[in-house]
Amino acid sequence: MQDLLTMLTRLHRPRLLMRAARIGAEDYQRGTHLPRILGFGILPRHGTALLKLIEIEADLNTQRKAADASYSLIRHVDVLIAMVGEARFLKTTQTPSA
């Protein structure tokens, strides 16, 4: 099975969407943003949260490509911000300390 970070590097999204997500991720606060996206309750671990975010983002991307009237660009960017933020947290925890 692919690891989460490899899955993220293989995602290809429009450059403008990803640029907005990277800029937004600078101010990402897990406790504030994740409950709004995933629902309230106990926050999942970074890996579990990232898996859920990937699923949500895939659905949003499908809506975007199909020009679905229910597609929300704001929600898509919000989910991408959370994905980038969670990936950064996950990356820092997996980096071996020297």
C-alpha positions as CSV (number, residue, x, y, z in Angstrom):
1,M,0.0,0.0,0.0
2,Q,1.2,3.5,-0.9
3,D,2.0,5.7,2.0
4,L,0.0,8.9,2.4
5,L,2.7,11.3,1.4
6,T,3.3,9.4,-1.8
7,M,-0.4,9.5,-2.6
8,L,-0.3,13.3,-2.1
9,T,2.6,13.7,-4.5
10,R,0.7,11.9,-7.2
11,L,-2.3,14.2,-7.0
12,H,-2.5,16.6,-9.9
13,R,-4.6,19.6,-9.4
14,P,-4.8,23.0,-11.1
15,R,-1.8,25.2,-10.2
16,L,-4.0,28.0,-8.9
17,L,-5.9,25.7,-6.5
18,M,-2.7,24.3,-5.1
19,R,-1.1,27.7,-4.8
20,A,-4.1,29.0,-2.8
21,A,-3.9,25.9,-0.6
22,R,-0.2,26.4,0.1
23,I,-0.8,30.0,1.0
24,G,-3.7,29.1,3.2
25,A,-1.8,26.3,4.9
26,E,0.5,28.9,6.4
27,D,-2.3,29.9,8.8
28,Y,-3.7,26.3,9.2
29,Q,-4.8,25.5,12.7
30,R,-5.9,21.9,13.2
31,G,-8.3,22.6,16.1
32,T,-10.2,25.2,14.2
33,H,-10.2,24.0,10.6
34,L,-10.6,20.2,10.9
35,P,-13.9,20.2,12.9
36,R,-15.4,22.5,10.3
37,I,-14.5,20.0,7.5
38,L,-14.7,16.6,9.2
39,G,-17.4,17.4,11.8
40,F,-17.2,18.0,15.5
41,G,-15.9,15.5,18.0
42,I,-12.6,14.1,18.8
43,L,-10.0,15.0,16.2
44,P,-8.5,12.0,14.5
45,R,-4.7,11.4,14.2
46,H,-2.9,13.1,11.4
47,G,-2.9,10.0,9.1
48,T,-6.5,9.2,9.6
49,A,-7.5,12.8,9.1
50,L,-5.5,13.0,5.9
51,L,-7.2,9.8,4.6
52,K,-10.6,11.3,5.2
53,L,-9.5,14.6,3.6
54,I,-8.2,12.8,0.5
55,E,-11.6,11.1,0.1
56,I,-13.5,14.4,0.5
57,E,-11.2,16.1,-1.9
58,A,-11.5,13.4,-4.5
59,D,-15.3,13.8,-4.5
60,L,-14.9,17.6,-4.8
61,N,-12.5,17.2,-7.7
62,T,-15.0,14.9,-9.4
63,Q,-17.6,17.6,-9.0
64,R,-15.2,20.2,-10.4
65,K,-14.4,18.2,-13.5
66,A,-18.1,17.4,-14.1
67,A,-19.0,21.1,-13.8
68,D,-21.5,20.0,-11.1
69,A,-23.7,22.9,-10.0
70,S,-23.3,21.8,-6.4
71,Y,-19.5,22.2,-6.6
72,S,-18.0,24.7,-4.1
73,L,-14.6,26.2,-4.9
74,I,-14.4,27.6,-1.4
75,R,-14.9,24.2,0.2
76,H,-12.4,22.6,-2.2
77,V,-9.7,25.1,-1.3
78,D,-10.6,24.7,2.4
79,V,-10.1,20.9,2.1
80,L,-6.9,21.3,0.2
81,I,-5.6,23.7,2.9
82,A,-6.3,21.1,5.5
83,M,-4.6,18.4,3.4
84,V,-1.5,20.5,3.0
85,G,-1.5,21.4,6.7
86,E,-2.0,17.8,7.8
87,A,0.7,16.6,5.4
88,R,3.1,19.1,6.8
89,F,2.4,17.8,10.4
90,L,2.8,14.2,9.2
91,K,6.0,15.0,7.4
92,T,7.6,16.6,10.4
93,T,6.6,13.6,12.7
94,Q,8.1,11.1,10.2
95,T,11.3,12.9,9.6
96,P,14.0,11.1,11.6
97,S,15.8,13.3,14.2
98,A,19.5,13.5,13.6
